[in-house]
Amino acid sequence: MDERSVGERRIDAVVLDWGGVLTVSVPDFIEQWLTADNIDRDRYGVTMRGWMGRDAAPGNPVFRLETGELSVAEFEALLAAELITLDGREVAAKGLLRRMFGSADPDPKMVDLVRELRADGLTTVLLSNSWGEGYPEDLLLELFDTIVISGRIGLRKPDPRIFEHTLDLIGLPADRCVFFDDAPVNVEAARTVGLHAHRHADADTTRAVIDRLRGTRA
């Protein structure tokens, strides 16, 4: 039987990324897209490292897409121009992000976890860097008390200001919140602001971390 002690509970809110946390893993759905579109993986890898690596310039296309400075169509044109297929054909720009994220389905175990947390009275928060607006809005409204999407506010992870903005919205101090992301750089940034922050690997390990911080034990 589970026992809970309110006095031991260290968190009042759970803050979660979307892609790779609430969905199946990013490598899984990217691999499906690369295969379906016959994309040259080496070329894709070089491009993404240049745009998303730790040394990426602040004004790169991913940065500008995630902060809303680039439209989806503008970003798709830039990305398509960098990629080629394995047989040397150009990559179609129109619908590129829709194809890329086409199999980024919600992870049922994570959806169930968030439902449980919200039902148990914890504040649930989505904090996502957006690549366009392809979110399942009805599901987000069911799961989350607060939704923070980078392109809507002009800030993106790992900028500390987006974490501070999120804390202001929910009205809680950083040390009463836990944050999960699949990107280490975002986890590190959250820790500098004072949140409990962990890299998400799977639903079971994330649940275990949350249970520990809630003071829940078997």
Phi, psi and omega per residue, in radians:
M1 nan 2.410 3.118
D2 -1.352 2.477 3.040
E3 -2.147 2.431 3.121
R4 -2.224 2.418 3.052
S5 -2.100 2.030 -3.134
V6 -1.053 -0.579 -3.133
G7 -1.129 -0.450 -3.123
E8 -1.547 -0.250 -3.038
R9 -1.156 2.271 -3.079
R10 -1.823 -0.161 -3.092
I11 -2.327 2.640 3.043
D12 -2.110 -0.175 -3.105
A13 -2.487 2.557 3.050
V14 -2.088 2.139 -3.096
V15 -1.940 2.220 -2.992
L16 -2.269 2.438 2.938
D17 -1.262 2.892 3.101
W18 -1.674 -1.345 -3.043
G19 -1.114 2.122 -3.138
G20 1.561 -0.135 3.066
V21 -2.063 -1.071 3.077
L22 -1.451 -0.220 3.098
T23 -1.918 3.058 2.945
V24 -1.019 2.878 -3.026
S25 -1.096 2.571 3.131
V26 -1.045 -0.825 3.105
P27 -0.973 -0.607 -3.121
D28 -1.149 -0.874 -3.077
F29 -1.346 -0.467 3.052
I30 -1.185 -0.718 3.128
E31 -1.070 -0.688 3.113
Q32 -1.110 -0.704 3.106
W33 -1.169 -0.790 -3.138
L34 -1.011 -0.711 3.131
T35 -1.195 -0.814 -3.083
A36 -1.113 -0.681 -3.119
D37 -1.626 0.004 3.086
N38 1.044 0.687 -3.079
I39 -1.357 2.465 3.021
D40 -1.185 1.968 -3.047
R41 -1.161 -0.640 3.124
D42 -1.101 -0.775 3.137
R43 -1.113 -0.741 3.100
Y44 -1.069 -0.782 -3.118
G45 -1.079 -0.751 3.116
V46 -1.080 -0.765 -3.125
T47 -1.105 -0.818 -3.093
M48 -1.196 -0.614 3.072
R49 -1.117 -0.662 3.121
G50 -1.205 -0.512 -3.081
W51 -1.724 -0.362 -3.041
M52 -2.217 -0.093 3.131
G53 -1.201 2.951 -3.114
R54 -1.079 -0.452 -3.123
D55 -1.706 0.204 -3.125
A56 -1.135 2.447 3.120
A57 -1.161 2.492 -3.102
P58 -1.002 -0.526 -3.088
G59 -1.618 0.341 -3.087
N60 -1.254 2.884 -3.042
P61 -1.031 -0.645 3.128
V62 -1.136 -0.789 3.102
F63 -0.972 -0.817 -3.074
R64 -1.246 -0.581 3.059
L65 -1.154 -0.807 -3.050
E66 -1.213 -0.401 3.095
T67 -1.701 0.070 3.089
G68 1.465 0.129 -3.136
E69 -1.367 -0.457 3.074
L70 -1.937 2.426 3.007
S71 -1.328 2.870 3.081
V72 -1.011 -0.794 -3.111
A73 -1.088 -0.704 3.125
E74 -1.139 -0.743 3.136
F75 -1.152 -0.747 -3.141
E76 -1.045 -0.669 3.124
A77 -1.137 -0.721 3.139
L78 -1.168 -0.769 -3.119
L79 -1.192 -0.748 -3.141
A80 -1.044 -0.616 -3.139
A81 -1.168 -0.401 -3.136
E82 -1.530 -0.354 -3.005
L83 -1.770 2.770 2.991
I84 -2.438 2.806 3.030
T85 -1.533 2.919 -3.123
L86 -1.137 -0.396 3.090
D87 -1.755 0.291 2.996
G88 1.476 0.072 -3.141
R89 -1.400 2.725 3.028
E90 -1.204 2.686 3.110
V91 -1.650 2.303 -3.137
A92 -1.175 2.202 -3.108
A93 -1.320 -0.751 -3.055
K94 -1.113 2.213 3.136
G95 1.363 0.206 -3.061
L96 -1.070 -0.811 -3.129
L97 -1.183 -0.645 3.094
R98 -1.069 -0.706 3.101
R99 -1.204 -0.716 -3.114
M100 -1.058 -0.738 -3.076
F101 -1.726 0.225 -3.035
G102 -1.052 -0.531 -3.137
S103 -1.926 0.359 3.101
A104 -1.439 1.158 -3.058
D105 -1.364 2.615 3.044
P106 -1.017 2.486 3.073
D107 -1.432 1.990 -3.062
P108 -0.981 -0.639 -3.124
K109 -1.191 -0.630 3.095
M110 -1.260 -0.675 3.084
V111 -1.051 -0.781 3.115
D112 -1.091 -0.687 3.130
L113 -1.086 -0.821 -3.122
V114 -1.134 -0.669 3.065
R115 -1.016 -0.765 -3.135
E116 -1.117 -0.782 -3.102
L117 -1.084 -0.777 -3.137
R118 -1.151 -0.710 3.122
A119 -1.124 -0.521 3.131
D120 -1.458 0.022 3.021
G121 1.707 0.047 3.043
L122 -1.374 2.564 3.027
T123 -1.315 2.245 3.141
T124 -1.964 2.340 -2.987
V125 -2.343 2.337 2.975
L126 -1.710 2.253 3.071
L127 -2.287 1.777 -2.938
S128 -2.262 2.370 2.915
N129 -1.407 2.104 -2.979
S130 -1.621 2.395 2.965
W131 -1.960 1.206 -3.015
G132 1.541 -3.015 -3.059
E133 -2.031 1.239 3.137
G134 -1.859 0.378 -3.080
Y135 -1.308 2.572 3.011
P136 -1.368 1.612 -2.948
E137 -1.034 -0.702 -3.129
D138 -1.082 -0.697 3.125
L139 -1.175 -0.722 3.126
L140 -1.054 -0.753 -3.140
L141 -1.135 -0.566 3.095
E142 -1.236 -0.678 -2.973
L143 -1.541 -0.541 -2.891
F144 -2.102 2.414 3.011
D145 -1.315 -0.616 -3.097
T146 -2.369 2.417 -3.124
I147 -2.182 2.124 3.116
V148 -2.128 2.003 -3.119
I149 -2.106 2.212 -2.932
S150 -0.944 -0.813 -3.069
G151 -1.143 -0.330 -3.140
R152 -1.457 -0.358 -3.070
I153 -2.101 -0.069 3.090
G154 1.324 0.332 3.072
L155 -2.279 2.635 -3.119
R156 -2.426 2.643 2.951
K157 -1.166 2.463 0.217
P158 -1.687 0.356 3.103
D159 -0.991 2.115 -3.132
P160 -0.975 -0.450 -3.089
R161 -1.136 -0.482 -3.141
I162 -1.271 -0.556 3.056
F163 -1.234 -0.720 3.112
E164 -1.119 -0.700 3.084
H165 -1.054 -0.768 -3.139
T166 -1.102 -0.766 3.119
L167 -1.096 -0.688 3.087
D168 -1.064 -0.716 -3.120
L169 -1.123 -0.707 -3.066
I170 -1.587 -0.201 3.043
G171 1.209 0.613 3.132
L172 -2.226 2.607 3.038
P173 -1.270 2.719 -3.069
A174 -1.012 -0.647 -3.053
D175 -1.327 0.004 3.038
R176 -1.807 0.209 -3.083
C177 -2.244 2.546 3.012
V178 -2.067 2.454 -3.072
F179 -2.146 2.394 3.096
F180 -2.189 2.319 3.109
D181 -2.568 2.723 3.088
D182 -1.573 -0.134 -3.116
A183 -1.785 2.072 -3.111
P184 -0.972 -0.644 -3.104
V185 -1.090 -0.596 3.122
N186 -1.299 -0.633 3.072
V187 -1.092 -0.788 3.136
E188 -1.074 -0.727 -3.138
A189 -1.127 -0.707 3.124
A190 -1.091 -0.668 3.124
R191 -1.135 -0.617 3.130
T192 -1.144 -0.440 3.106
V193 -1.470 -0.253 3.075
G194 1.925 0.017 3.107
L195 -1.316 2.617 2.821
H196 -1.164 2.192 -3.038
A197 -2.428 2.376 -3.070
H198 -2.463 2.573 3.054
R199 -1.390 2.255 3.124
H200 -1.382 2.295 3.042
A201 -2.002 -0.814 3.117
D202 -2.808 2.966 -3.039
A203 -1.106 -0.652 -3.074
D204 -1.159 -0.790 -3.124
T205 -1.227 -0.615 3.086
T206 -1.152 -0.727 3.081
R207 -1.043 -0.733 -3.117
A208 -1.095 -0.713 3.103
V209 -1.106 -0.795 -3.130
I210 -1.099 -0.765 3.118
D211 -1.023 -0.722 3.136
R212 -1.125 -0.751 -3.125
L213 -1.257 -0.410 3.094
R214 -1.449 -0.139 -3.080
G215 1.320 0.444 3.139
T216 -1.690 2.315 3.123
R217 -2.498 2.599 -3.134
A218 -1.240 nan nan
